[in-house]
Amino acid sequence: MKHIYAFEEIRDYENYHDIIQRFSKRLNDYQLILEKEYFLLDKPKGIVWTSVEAATTIFSDLPIPAFTNKDTIYISPDLTGWRKLFIRQLEGKDLPSIQRFYEQLSENHILTILGHELTHHSDLFLDEFEDEREDSIWFEEGMCEYLPRKLLLTDKEFDEISAIEKELVGVFTGEYGNRSIDEFGSNSYTASLSSIMFDYWRSFLSVKYLVEDCFQNNVNLVFEEYHKWDKEGRKLSLTEHFGLNKISI
């Protein structure tokens, strides 16, 4: 993959140079795992490293400074900017332990966001970005959260972010929990940041439950069942096929 640097000032590139190099090395290792075990065939052409402002106002109008546009990943390496964004998703609620977690968010967690974008390119996912079918978006998004977190975080970090997002789902269920996870993104990116992230939290926790509680920690078995659902004609929603409609995540 090509690495493109899109900063307004040379000093910005210089400030982020070291973290970009660290991310690039570890992403390459993660990419090799995806190629070997998770059918990553068509890799993105490049990564555009840029500022939070440019990512959310120039390259897109999404509120999150990491996304994939066709075959290019855009992401900000600005750790401070990411910390502020994650605190903003709390909407001022009194959650001191969670706020402290995000105030001290490590590089590893930002690396998993980059890994998320790369994981989208795995050919194990059935629907393309441009597909009109939207009945399995939660699965792809949840798996794109789960795999890089499981493979790039320490066990302690993984358990901590899992507990944080489980608590956040509980906090925000009263506001956003009246829609099925099958409706991932149905409120569009014009909604509040916490509403957008609510879908990601639930998707990650749903995939984590499937992998760890239903399929003996075997990610490939989960993918096999996902493909079985597709081959059988998607007669049920994917949550119904997996039985997730009967439990509370």
GISULLIN-V449833 format. One record per helix or strand of 3 or more residues. SS is the DSSP state (@ for helix, = for strand). FROM is the first residue (numbers start at 0). LEN is the number of residues. If there is no record, write none. Layout:
BEGIN
ss = [SS	SS]
from = [FROM	FROM]
len = [LEN	LEN]
END
This chain:
BEGIN
ss = [=	@	=	@	=	=	@	@	@	@	@	@	@	@	@	@]
from = [1	9	45	51	65	71	78	95	106	136	154	180	192	218	237	243]
len = [5	28	5	6	4	5	10	8	13	16	22	3	22	13	5	3]
END
